[in-house]
Protein backbone atom coordinates (compact mmCIF):
# COMPACT_ATOMS: atom_id res chain seq x y z
CA UNK A 1 0.00 0.00 0.00
CA UNK A 2 1.22 3.50 -0.87
CA UNK A 3 0.22 6.01 1.80
CA UNK A 4 0.32 9.76 1.19
CA UNK A 5 0.83 12.04 4.20
CA UNK A 6 0.39 15.82 4.40
CA UNK A 7 3.71 17.04 5.85
CA UNK A 8 3.34 20.80 5.39
CA UNK A 9 4.08 23.18 8.27
CA UNK A 10 6.33 20.70 10.09
CA UNK A 11 9.53 22.67 9.56
CA UNK A 12 10.14 25.00 12.49
CA UNK A 13 8.63 25.22 16.00
CA UNK A 14 5.92 22.66 16.75
CA UNK A 15 3.22 22.50 19.41
CA UNK A 16 0.36 20.15 20.19
CA UNK A 17 -1.18 18.84 16.99
CA UNK A 18 2.00 19.64 15.02
CA UNK A 19 3.83 17.15 17.24
CA UNK A 20 1.14 14.59 16.50
CA UNK A 21 1.70 14.92 12.75
CA UNK A 22 5.49 14.94 13.10
CA UNK A 23 5.91 11.98 15.46
CA UNK A 24 3.21 9.88 13.80
CA UNK A 25 4.93 10.39 10.44
CA UNK A 26 8.29 9.38 11.94
CA UNK A 27 6.62 6.34 13.47
CA UNK A 28 5.06 5.26 10.18
CA UNK A 29 8.41 5.59 8.41
CA UNK A 30 10.05 3.43 11.08
CA UNK A 31 7.24 0.84 11.33
CA UNK A 32 5.94 0.84 7.77
CA UNK A 33 4.76 -2.82 7.88
CA UNK A 34 5.83 -3.21 4.24
CA UNK A 35 3.97 -0.11 3.08
CA UNK A 36 5.47 2.90 1.32
CA UNK A 37 5.03 6.29 2.96
CA UNK A 38 5.07 9.25 0.53
CA UNK A 39 5.56 12.68 2.07
CA UNK A 40 3.68 15.57 0.44
CA UNK A 41 4.91 19.07 1.20
CA UNK A 42 5.10 22.58 -0.26
CA UNK A 43 7.85 25.16 -0.70
CA UNK A 44 8.30 25.20 3.10
CA UNK A 45 10.10 21.87 2.87
CA UNK A 46 10.55 19.19 5.53
CA UNK A 47 12.36 18.84 8.87
CA UNK A 48 15.85 17.28 8.52
CA UNK A 49 14.73 14.05 10.22
CA UNK A 50 12.11 13.43 7.53
CA UNK A 51 14.49 14.37 4.72
CA UNK A 52 17.08 11.88 6.04
CA UNK A 53 14.48 9.10 6.20
CA UNK A 54 14.93 8.47 2.47
CA UNK A 55 11.17 8.48 1.92
CA UNK A 56 9.75 9.59 -1.40
CA UNK A 57 8.91 13.30 -1.27
CA UNK A 58 6.42 15.16 -3.45
CA UNK A 59 6.78 18.94 -3.34
CA UNK A 60 3.78 20.89 -4.63
CA UNK A 61 4.63 24.58 -4.81
CA UNK A 62 1.12 25.99 -4.88
CA UNK A 63 -0.82 28.33 -2.54
CA UNK A 64 -2.80 26.78 0.33
CA UNK A 65 -6.29 26.27 -1.14
CA UNK A 66 -5.00 25.39 -4.63
CA UNK A 67 -2.54 22.90 -3.09
CA UNK A 68 -5.43 21.01 -1.53
CA UNK A 69 -8.19 21.36 -4.10
CA UNK A 70 -6.21 21.04 -7.34
CA UNK A 71 -2.62 20.11 -6.49
CA UNK A 72 -3.31 16.77 -4.82
CA UNK A 73 -5.74 15.46 -7.47
CA UNK A 74 -3.06 16.21 -10.12
CA UNK A 75 0.10 15.12 -8.28
CA UNK A 76 -1.21 12.04 -6.43
CA UNK A 77 -2.29 9.75 -9.32
CA UNK A 78 1.20 9.51 -10.92
CA UNK A 79 2.49 8.37 -7.50
CA UNK A 80 -0.22 5.68 -7.34
CA UNK A 81 -1.41 6.76 -3.88
CA UNK A 82 -3.82 4.23 -2.35
CA UNK A 83 -4.72 6.23 0.75
CA UNK A 84 -4.10 9.80 1.87
CA UNK A 85 -4.02 10.90 5.52
CA UNK A 86 -5.33 14.46 5.98
CA UNK A 87 -4.74 16.62 9.05
CA UNK A 88 -6.30 19.94 8.06
CA UNK A 89 -9.77 18.78 6.93
CA UNK A 90 -9.35 20.38 3.47
CA UNK A 91 -10.16 17.24 1.51
CA UNK A 92 -10.43 17.82 -2.27
CA UNK A 93 -13.66 17.12 -4.10
CA UNK A 94 -11.75 14.95 -6.60
CA UNK A 95 -10.15 12.09 -4.67
CA UNK A 96 -8.31 9.38 -6.63
CA UNK A 97 -7.48 7.62 -3.32
CA UNK A 98 -9.03 6.46 -0.05
CA UNK A 99 -9.09 9.13 2.65
CA UNK A 100 -8.59 9.23 6.42
CA UNK A 101 -8.68 12.51 8.33
CA UNK A 102 -7.70 13.28 11.91
CA UNK A 103 -10.01 15.67 13.77
CA UNK A 104 -8.38 17.06 16.92
CA UNK A 105 -11.41 18.99 18.16
CA UNK A 106 -14.36 21.06 16.98
CA UNK A 107 -14.37 23.59 19.81
CA UNK A 108 -15.77 26.21 17.41
CA UNK A 109 -19.12 24.41 17.62
CA UNK A 110 -19.18 24.54 21.41
CA UNK A 111 -17.79 28.08 21.72
CA UNK A 112 -18.71 29.92 18.50
CA UNK A 113 -18.38 33.40 20.02
CA UNK A 114 -14.72 32.73 20.87
CA UNK A 115 -13.82 32.58 17.16
CA UNK A 116 -13.90 35.33 14.58
CA UNK A 117 -16.88 34.86 12.30
CA UNK A 118 -14.88 34.40 9.09
CA UNK A 119 -12.58 31.78 10.63
CA UNK A 120 -15.50 30.00 12.31
CA UNK A 121 -17.45 29.74 9.07
CA UNK A 122 -14.39 28.50 7.18
CA UNK A 123 -13.67 25.84 9.82
CA UNK A 124 -17.27 24.66 9.88
CA UNK A 125 -17.44 24.45 6.08
CA UNK A 126 -14.20 22.44 5.83
CA UNK A 127 -14.96 20.04 8.68
CA UNK A 128 -18.50 19.37 7.44
CA UNK A 129 -17.15 18.37 4.02
CA UNK A 130 -14.25 16.37 5.48
CA UNK A 131 -16.30 14.20 7.83
CA UNK A 132 -18.86 13.63 5.08
CA UNK A 133 -16.41 12.30 2.48
CA UNK A 134 -13.64 10.69 4.58
CA UNK A 135 -13.62 6.91 4.68
CA UNK A 136 -12.62 7.02 8.35
CA UNK A 137 -12.08 9.72 10.94
CA UNK A 138 -9.44 9.54 13.68
CA UNK A 139 -9.98 11.28 17.02
CA UNK A 140 -7.88 11.20 20.20
CA UNK A 141 -10.62 10.92 22.84
CA UNK A 142 -14.17 9.79 23.57
CA UNK A 143 -15.06 13.45 24.06
CA UNK A 144 -13.94 14.37 20.53
CA UNK A 145 -15.89 11.42 19.09
CA UNK A 146 -19.03 12.43 21.01
CA UNK A 147 -18.76 15.98 19.63
CA UNK A 148 -18.64 14.72 16.03
CA UNK A 149 -21.66 12.53 16.63
CA UNK A 150 -23.61 15.30 18.38
CA UNK A 151 -22.82 18.34 16.25
CA UNK A 152 -22.18 16.82 12.82
CA UNK A 153 -24.25 13.61 13.05
CA UNK A 154 -21.30 11.45 11.98
CA UNK A 155 -22.07 7.73 12.39
CA UNK A 156 -20.10 6.53 15.40
CA UNK A 157 -18.88 3.50 13.42
CA UNK A 158 -16.84 5.73 11.09
CA UNK A 159 -14.91 7.33 13.96
CA UNK A 160 -11.85 5.59 15.41
CA UNK A 161 -10.29 6.70 18.68
CA UNK A 162 -6.50 6.48 18.77
CA UNK A 163 -4.73 8.03 21.74
CA UNK A 164 -1.78 10.21 20.77
CA UNK A 165 1.72 9.97 22.17
CA UNK A 166 3.83 12.92 23.32
CA UNK A 167 7.21 14.47 22.58
CA UNK A 168 9.77 12.11 24.21
CA UNK A 169 11.81 15.13 25.29
CA UNK A 170 9.36 15.43 28.17
CA UNK A 171 10.68 12.90 30.66
CA UNK A 172 12.68 12.57 33.87
CA UNK A 173 15.89 12.13 31.94
CA UNK A 174 18.58 14.80 32.39
CA UNK A 175 17.29 18.05 30.92
CA UNK A 176 20.08 20.38 32.09
CA UNK A 177 18.26 21.68 35.16
CA UNK A 178 21.00 24.19 35.87
CA UNK A 179 20.59 25.62 32.37
CA UNK A 180 16.81 25.79 32.80
CA UNK A 181 17.28 27.60 36.13
CA UNK A 182 19.42 30.18 34.36
CA UNK A 183 16.74 30.43 31.68
CA UNK A 184 14.09 30.99 34.37
CA UNK A 185 16.16 33.81 35.81
CA UNK A 186 16.24 35.45 32.39
CA UNK A 187 12.45 35.13 32.20
CA UNK A 188 12.07 36.84 35.56
CA UNK A 189 11.30 33.72 37.63
CA UNK A 190 13.50 33.80 40.73
CA UNK A 191 12.04 31.08 42.93
CA UNK A 192 9.21 28.54 42.94
CA UNK A 193 6.50 28.86 40.32
CA UNK A 194 3.19 27.54 39.03
CA UNK A 195 3.21 26.60 35.33
CA UNK A 196 0.46 26.72 32.71
CA UNK A 197 1.07 25.98 29.02
CA UNK A 198 -1.53 26.83 26.38
CA UNK A 199 -2.07 28.95 23.31
CA UNK A 200 -3.29 32.25 24.69
CA UNK A 201 -6.91 32.27 23.58
CA UNK A 202 -10.24 32.66 25.43
CA UNK A 203 -11.04 28.94 25.31
CA UNK A 204 -8.00 28.23 27.48
CA UNK A 205 -9.72 30.06 30.37
CA UNK A 206 -6.59 31.86 31.57
CA UNK A 207 -8.44 34.88 32.92
CA UNK A 208 -10.17 32.71 35.51
CA UNK A 209 -6.77 31.23 36.34
CA UNK A 210 -5.47 34.75 36.98
CA UNK A 211 -8.43 35.50 39.24
CA UNK A 212 -7.86 32.22 41.11
CA UNK A 213 -4.17 32.99 41.51
CA UNK A 214 -5.00 36.44 42.86
CA UNK A 215 -7.12 34.74 45.52
CA UNK A 216 -4.39 32.43 46.75
CA UNK A 217 -3.05 33.24 50.22
CA UNK A 218 -0.61 36.12 49.91
CA UNK A 219 2.20 34.20 51.57
CA UNK A 220 1.88 31.40 49.02
CA UNK A 221 1.61 33.84 46.15
CA UNK A 222 4.77 35.61 47.28
CA UNK A 223 6.60 32.25 47.19
CA UNK A 224 5.15 31.04 43.88
CA UNK A 225 5.07 33.13 40.72
CA UNK A 226 2.72 32.19 37.88
CA UNK A 227 4.30 31.38 34.50
CA UNK A 228 1.88 31.37 31.54
CA UNK A 229 3.61 29.95 28.45
CA UNK A 230 1.97 30.32 25.05
CA UNK A 231 1.78 32.40 21.91
CA UNK A 232 -0.74 35.05 20.80
CA UNK A 233 0.38 38.62 21.34
CA UNK A 234 -3.11 40.14 21.22
CA UNK A 235 -4.46 37.95 24.02
CA UNK A 236 -1.20 38.38 25.98
CA UNK A 237 -1.81 42.12 26.19
CA UNK A 238 -5.34 41.52 27.44
CA UNK A 239 -4.02 39.12 30.10
CA UNK A 240 -1.38 41.64 31.18
CA UNK A 241 -4.11 44.22 31.60
CA UNK A 242 -6.09 41.75 33.72
CA UNK A 243 -2.97 41.26 35.87
CA UNK A 244 -2.75 45.01 36.43
CA UNK A 245 -6.41 45.19 37.45
CA UNK A 246 -5.92 42.26 39.86
CA UNK A 247 -2.66 43.83 41.11
CA UNK A 248 -0.64 40.67 40.48
CA UNK A 249 1.51 41.95 37.60
CA UNK A 250 4.71 41.52 39.63
CA UNK A 251 3.93 37.85 40.19
CA UNK A 252 2.91 36.80 36.65
CA UNK A 253 5.25 36.17 33.70
CA UNK A 254 4.09 35.74 30.09
CA UNK A 255 7.12 34.86 27.95
CA UNK A 256 5.16 33.92 24.81
CA UNK A 257 5.77 30.72 22.85
CA UNK A 258 8.63 28.49 24.02
CA UNK A 259 9.97 25.47 22.07
CA UNK A 260 10.10 22.02 23.64
CA UNK A 261 13.83 22.32 24.29
CA UNK A 262 13.19 25.21 26.69
CA UNK A 263 9.83 24.02 27.98
CA UNK A 264 10.95 20.60 29.21
CA UNK A 265 13.07 22.02 32.03
CA UNK A 266 10.18 24.23 33.14
CA UNK A 267 7.90 21.22 33.63
CA UNK A 268 10.64 19.58 35.70
CA UNK A 269 11.10 22.56 38.00
CA UNK A 270 7.52 23.80 38.41
CA UNK A 271 5.80 23.32 41.78
CA UNK A 272 2.67 22.30 39.90
CA UNK A 273 1.00 22.48 36.49
CA UNK A 274 -2.47 24.00 35.94
CA UNK A 275 -4.60 23.39 32.83
CA UNK A 276 -7.91 25.30 33.15
CA UNK A 277 -9.11 24.88 29.54
CA UNK A 278 -12.83 24.92 28.80
CA UNK A 279 -12.50 22.32 26.05
CA UNK A 280 -9.81 20.00 24.64
CA UNK A 281 -9.84 17.28 22.04
CA UNK A 282 -6.92 15.64 23.84
CA UNK A 283 -4.70 17.83 26.04
CA UNK A 284 -1.05 17.50 25.05
CA UNK A 285 0.33 19.86 27.76
CA UNK A 286 -1.32 17.83 30.52
CA UNK A 287 0.35 14.66 29.22
CA UNK A 288 3.70 16.46 28.91
CA UNK A 289 3.46 17.60 32.53
CA UNK A 290 2.71 14.09 33.79
CA UNK A 291 5.57 12.62 31.73
CA UNK A 292 7.91 15.21 33.26
CA UNK A 293 6.98 14.33 36.85
CA UNK A 294 5.10 17.58 37.48
CA UNK A 295 2.04 17.28 39.79
CA UNK A 296 -0.94 18.54 37.79
CA UNK A 297 -4.47 19.83 38.15
CA UNK A 298 -6.90 20.36 35.29
CA UNK A 299 -10.50 21.02 34.26
CA UNK A 300 -13.00 18.28 34.96
CA UNK A 301 -14.29 18.58 31.43
CA UNK A 302 -14.10 17.15 27.85
CA UNK A 303 -11.08 14.88 27.24
CA UNK A 304 -8.92 15.85 30.22
CA UNK A 305 -10.17 13.24 32.74
CA UNK A 306 -9.64 10.60 30.04
CA UNK A 307 -6.03 11.66 29.61
CA UNK A 308 -5.24 12.33 33.27
CA UNK A 309 -7.12 9.45 34.90
CA UNK A 310 -6.45 9.30 38.65
CA UNK A 311 -3.08 11.05 38.23
CA UNK A 312 -4.55 14.57 38.21
CA UNK A 313 -6.57 16.75 40.59
CA UNK A 314 -9.66 18.16 38.86
CA UNK A 315 -11.67 21.34 39.28
CA UNK A 316 -14.70 23.07 37.80
CA UNK A 317 -13.15 25.42 35.18
CA UNK A 318 -16.07 27.85 35.53
CA UNK A 319 -15.49 28.26 39.27
CA UNK A 320 -12.65 30.61 40.23
CA UNK A 321 -12.93 29.42 43.82
CA UNK A 322 -12.60 25.75 42.85
CA UNK A 323 -9.52 26.50 40.74
CA UNK A 324 -8.00 28.51 43.60
CA UNK A 325 -8.69 25.79 46.18
CA UNK A 326 -7.24 23.02 43.97
CA UNK A 327 -4.05 24.92 43.11
CA UNK A 328 -3.56 25.83 46.76
CA UNK A 329 -3.91 22.16 47.71
CA UNK A 330 -1.09 21.23 45.34
CA UNK A 331 1.11 23.96 46.80
CA UNK A 332 0.55 22.98 50.44
CA UNK A 333 -0.06 19.21 50.51
CA UNK A 334 3.32 17.59 49.85
CA UNK A 335 1.90 14.07 50.19
CA UNK A 336 -0.74 14.72 47.56
CA UNK A 337 1.82 16.26 45.19
CA UNK A 338 4.12 13.27 45.60
CA UNK A 339 1.29 10.81 44.87
CA UNK A 340 0.23 12.73 41.77
CA UNK A 341 3.81 12.91 40.53
CA UNK A 342 4.22 9.12 40.81
CA UNK A 343 0.81 8.39 39.29
CA UNK A 344 1.44 10.84 36.47
CA UNK A 345 4.66 9.12 35.47
CA UNK A 346 2.86 5.77 35.41
CA UNK A 347 -0.10 7.20 33.50
CA UNK A 348 2.08 8.81 30.82
CA UNK A 349 3.56 5.40 29.95
CA UNK A 350 0.16 4.38 28.57
CA UNK A 351 0.50 6.89 25.72
CA UNK A 352 3.11 5.96 23.12
CA UNK A 353 3.83 6.74 19.49
CA UNK A 354 4.61 3.08 18.86
CA UNK A 355 1.07 2.11 19.83
CA UNK A 356 -0.51 5.06 18.00
CA UNK A 357 1.48 4.21 14.84
CA UNK A 358 0.53 0.53 14.94
CA UNK A 359 -3.20 1.19 15.35
CA UNK A 360 -3.15 3.92 12.67
CA UNK A 361 -1.48 1.65 10.11
CA UNK A 362 -3.91 -1.14 10.95
CA UNK A 363 -6.75 1.31 10.29
CA UNK A 364 -5.24 2.30 6.93
CA UNK A 365 -4.98 -1.36 5.96
CA UNK A 366 -8.61 -1.99 6.92
CA UNK A 367 -9.82 1.05 4.92
CA UNK A 368 -7.95 -0.06 1.80
CA UNK A 369 -9.23 -3.58 2.23
CA UNK A 370 -12.88 -2.86 2.95
CA UNK A 371 -13.48 0.77 2.01
CA UNK A 372 -15.98 3.07 3.67
CA UNK A 373 -18.33 2.03 6.45
CA UNK A 374 -21.74 3.83 6.31
C-alpha atoms as one frame of an Amber mdcrd trajectory, in Angstrom:
protein
   0.000   0.000   0.000   1.218   3.497  -0.870   0.224   6.010   1.798   0.315
   9.759   1.193   0.828  12.038   4.197   0.393  15.816   4.398   3.713  17.039
   5.848   3.339  20.795   5.391   4.078  23.177   8.274   6.333  20.701  10.094
   9.525  22.668   9.561  10.137  24.995  12.493   8.635  25.218  15.999   5.922
  22.659  16.748   3.225  22.504  19.412   0.357  20.155  20.188  -1.184  18.845
  16.993   1.999  19.636  15.020   3.833  17.152  17.242   1.136  14.588  16.496
   1.697  14.922  12.752   5.486  14.943  13.098   5.911  11.982  15.460   3.213
   9.880  13.799   4.926  10.386  10.440   8.289   9.379  11.943   6.615   6.344
  13.474   5.058   5.258  10.185   8.407   5.595   8.410  10.047   3.426  11.079
   7.242   0.843  11.326   5.942   0.835   7.765   4.765  -2.821   7.881   5.828
  -3.213   4.243   3.969  -0.114   3.078   5.471   2.900   1.323   5.026   6.293
   2.957   5.068   9.251   0.526   5.559  12.678   2.066   3.679  15.570   0.438
   4.910  19.074   1.198   5.099  22.580  -0.256   7.852  25.165  -0.702   8.301
  25.204   3.098  10.099  21.872   2.868  10.551  19.186   5.527  12.359  18.839
   8.873  15.845  17.275   8.523  14.731  14.048  10.220  12.114  13.426   7.533
  14.493  14.366   4.720  17.085  11.883   6.042  14.484   9.101   6.199  14.932
   8.474   2.472  11.169   8.484   1.920   9.748   9.590  -1.396   8.910  13.298
  -1.266   6.424  15.157  -3.451   6.779  18.936  -3.342   3.777  20.891  -4.632
   4.631  24.584  -4.814   1.124  25.993  -4.880  -0.823  28.327  -2.544  -2.800
  26.780   0.332  -6.289  26.267  -1.140  -4.999  25.391  -4.633  -2.537  22.895
  -3.088  -5.428  21.010  -1.527  -8.191  21.359  -4.102  -6.209  21.041  -7.341
  -2.623  20.108  -6.489  -3.308  16.774  -4.821  -5.738  15.459  -7.473  -3.060
  16.211 -10.115   0.102  15.118  -8.280  -1.206  12.042  -6.434  -2.286   9.748
  -9.321   1.205   9.506 -10.919   2.491   8.370  -7.496  -0.221   5.675  -7.343
  -1.408   6.760  -3.878  -3.818   4.231  -2.349  -4.722   6.233   0.751  -4.099
   9.804   1.875  -4.021  10.899   5.516  -5.326  14.456   5.979  -4.739  16.620
   9.046  -6.303  19.944   8.058  -9.770  18.778   6.933  -9.349  20.377   3.470
 -10.165  17.236   1.509 -10.433  17.820  -2.268 -13.659  17.116  -4.103 -11.754
  14.947  -6.601 -10.153  12.088  -4.667  -8.311   9.385  -6.627  -7.476   7.618
  -3.319  -9.029   6.463  -0.045  -9.092   9.129   2.655  -8.591   9.231   6.419
  -8.679  12.508   8.331  -7.702  13.276  11.914 -10.008  15.671  13.773  -8.382
  17.061  16.923 -11.409  18.990  18.164 -14.363  21.058  16.980 -14.371  23.592
  19.805 -15.766  26.207  17.414 -19.117  24.406  17.618 -19.180  24.541  21.410
 -17.792  28.083  21.722 -18.706  29.916  18.501 -18.379  33.399  20.022 -14.719
  32.735  20.865 -13.823  32.583  17.160 -13.896  35.331  14.577 -16.878  34.863
  12.301 -14.884  34.397   9.087 -12.584  31.784  10.626 -15.499  30.005  12.313
 -17.452  29.744   9.067 -14.392  28.503   7.180 -13.671  25.845   9.822 -17.273
  24.663   9.876 -17.435  24.448   6.083 -14.203  22.444   5.835 -14.962  20.036
   8.683 -18.504  19.372   7.439 -17.150  18.369   4.022 -14.246  16.368   5.484
 -16.304  14.200   7.832 -18.864  13.630   5.081 -16.409  12.300   2.482 -13.636
  10.692   4.579 -13.618   6.906   4.679 -12.616   7.024   8.349 -12.078   9.718
  10.944  -9.437   9.542  13.679  -9.977  11.284  17.022  -7.878  11.198  20.204
 -10.619  10.917  22.838 -14.171   9.795  23.566 -15.064  13.452  24.057 -13.945
  14.372  20.530 -15.887  11.422  19.094 -19.027  12.435  21.010 -18.757  15.975
  19.634 -18.636  14.724  16.035 -21.663  12.531  16.627 -23.611  15.296  18.385
 -22.825  18.337  16.248 -22.177  16.817  12.820 -24.253  13.610  13.049 -21.305
  11.450  11.984 -22.067   7.730  12.387 -20.104   6.526  15.399 -18.883   3.504
  13.420 -16.842   5.732  11.087 -14.910   7.331  13.961 -11.850   5.594  15.411
 -10.295   6.700  18.682  -6.504   6.482  18.769  -4.730   8.033  21.745  -1.784
  10.214  20.775   1.719   9.973  22.170   3.831  12.916  23.317   7.209  14.474
  22.580   9.769  12.112  24.208  11.815  15.129  25.290   9.362  15.429  28.167
  10.680  12.902  30.658  12.677  12.574  33.871  15.892  12.127  31.941  18.577
  14.803  32.394  17.293  18.046  30.919  20.076  20.375  32.094  18.263  21.681
  35.158  20.995  24.192  35.874  20.593  25.618  32.371  16.813  25.790  32.803
  17.284  27.600  36.129  19.419  30.183  34.357  16.736  30.429  31.678  14.094
  30.990  34.369  16.159  33.811  35.812  16.242  35.455  32.392  12.448  35.128
  32.195  12.069  36.836  35.563  11.298  33.720  37.634  13.501  33.799  40.729
  12.041  31.076  42.933   9.212  28.542  42.943   6.503  28.864  40.316   3.187
  27.542  39.028   3.206  26.603  35.335   0.459  26.718  32.710   1.074  25.976
  29.022  -1.526  26.829  26.381  -2.072  28.946  23.308  -3.287  32.253  24.693
  -6.913  32.270  23.576 -10.244  32.659  25.433 -11.039  28.937  25.312  -8.003
  28.235  27.479  -9.717  30.062  30.374  -6.590  31.856  31.570  -8.443  34.877
  32.918 -10.171  32.714  35.508  -6.775  31.230  36.344  -5.465  34.746  36.983
  -8.429  35.500  39.241  -7.861  32.222  41.112  -4.167  32.995  41.508  -5.001
  36.444  42.862  -7.124  34.737  45.522  -4.390  32.433  46.750  -3.055  33.241
  50.223  -0.613  36.116  49.908   2.199  34.200  51.568   1.882  31.395  49.018
   1.611  33.843  46.153   4.775  35.608  47.285   6.599  32.247  47.192   5.152
  31.045  43.876   5.075  33.135  40.721   2.723  32.189  37.875   4.299  31.385
  34.498   1.875  31.372  31.538   3.612  29.953  28.453   1.973  30.316  25.049
   1.784  32.404  21.907  -0.743  35.048  20.798   0.381  38.623  21.342  -3.107
  40.135  21.223  -4.455  37.951  24.021  -1.204  38.380  25.978  -1.810  42.124
  26.194  -5.345  41.522  27.445  -4.024  39.124  30.097  -1.380  41.639  31.177
  -4.113  44.223  31.604  -6.085  41.746  33.722  -2.968  41.263  35.874  -2.752
  45.011  36.428  -6.407  45.188  37.453  -5.917  42.258  39.864  -2.657  43.830
  41.110  -0.645  40.674  40.481   1.507  41.951  37.604   4.712  41.520  39.632
   3.935  37.850  40.186   2.911  36.796  36.651   5.249  36.170  33.702   4.090
  35.742  30.087   7.121  34.859  27.945   5.158  33.915  24.815   5.768  30.719
  22.847   8.631  28.494  24.015   9.971  25.472  22.073  10.095  22.016  23.644
  13.829  22.316  24.288  13.194  25.207  26.686   9.832  24.016  27.981  10.952
  20.596  29.211  13.070  22.025  32.035  10.178  24.234  33.145   7.899  21.218
  33.631  10.641  19.581  35.702  11.103  22.560  38.000   7.522  23.797  38.408
   5.805  23.323  41.778   2.669  22.304  39.899   0.998  22.478  36.494  -2.466
  23.995  35.939  -4.603  23.391  32.834  -7.911  25.301  33.148  -9.110  24.880
  29.540 -12.830  24.920  28.803 -12.496  22.318  26.051  -9.811  20.002  24.645
  -9.840  17.282  22.038  -6.925  15.640  23.836  -4.703  17.830  26.043  -1.054
  17.500  25.053   0.334  19.861  27.760  -1.316  17.826  30.523   0.348  14.664
  29.215   3.695  16.456  28.909   3.458  17.600  32.525   2.712  14.088  33.790
   5.568  12.618  31.734   7.911  15.213  33.263   6.977  14.332  36.855   5.097
  17.583  37.483   2.035  17.283  39.785  -0.936  18.537  37.789  -4.466  19.826
  38.148  -6.901  20.360  35.286 -10.496  21.023  34.263 -12.999  18.278  34.963
 -14.287  18.577  31.426 -14.103  17.146  27.853 -11.076  14.880  27.239  -8.921
  15.855  30.225 -10.165  13.242  32.741  -9.639  10.596  30.036  -6.028  11.665
  29.605  -5.236  12.326  33.268  -7.122   9.454  34.896  -6.451   9.303  38.651
  -3.084  11.046  38.230  -4.545  14.571  38.205  -6.569  16.747  40.589  -9.657
  18.163  38.856 -11.666  21.345  39.285 -14.705  23.069  37.799 -13.148  25.421
  35.184 -16.075  27.846  35.525 -15.485  28.258  39.273 -12.655  30.609  40.230
 -12.929  29.425  43.824 -12.604  25.746  42.850  -9.523  26.500  40.742  -8.000
  28.508  43.602  -8.688  25.788  46.177  -7.243  23.021  43.967  -4.055  24.923
  43.113  -3.564  25.831  46.758  -3.906  22.158  47.706  -1.092  21.231  45.338
   1.113  23.961  46.800   0.545  22.982  50.436  -0.060  19.209  50.506   3.316
  17.587  49.847   1.896  14.072  50.189  -0.737  14.725  47.563   1.818  16.259
  45.190   4.121  13.270  45.596   1.291  10.810  44.869   0.234  12.726  41.771
   3.813  12.910  40.534   4.217   9.121  40.807   0.805   8.387  39.286   1.442
  10.840  36.475   4.658   9.116  35.473   2.860   5.766  35.406  -0.098   7.199
  33.505   2.083   8.808  30.824   3.563   5.403  29.953   0.165   4.378  28.566
   0.501   6.892  25.722   3.115   5.960  23.116   3.825   6.742  19.486   4.611
   3.082  18.856   1.073   2.108  19.829  -0.505   5.063  17.999   1.481   4.210
  14.837   0.530   0.531  14.937  -3.201   1.190  15.353  -3.153   3.918  12.673
  -1.476   1.654  10.109  -3.912  -1.139  10.947  -6.747   1.306  10.288  -5.240
   2.301   6.926  -4.984  -1.362   5.957  -8.613  -1.988   6.925  -9.816   1.050
   4.922  -7.951  -0.060   1.797  -9.226  -3.584   2.232 -12.883  -2.855   2.949
 -13.478   0.772   2.009 -15.979   3.068   3.666 -18.333   2.026   6.447 -21.741
   3.834   6.310
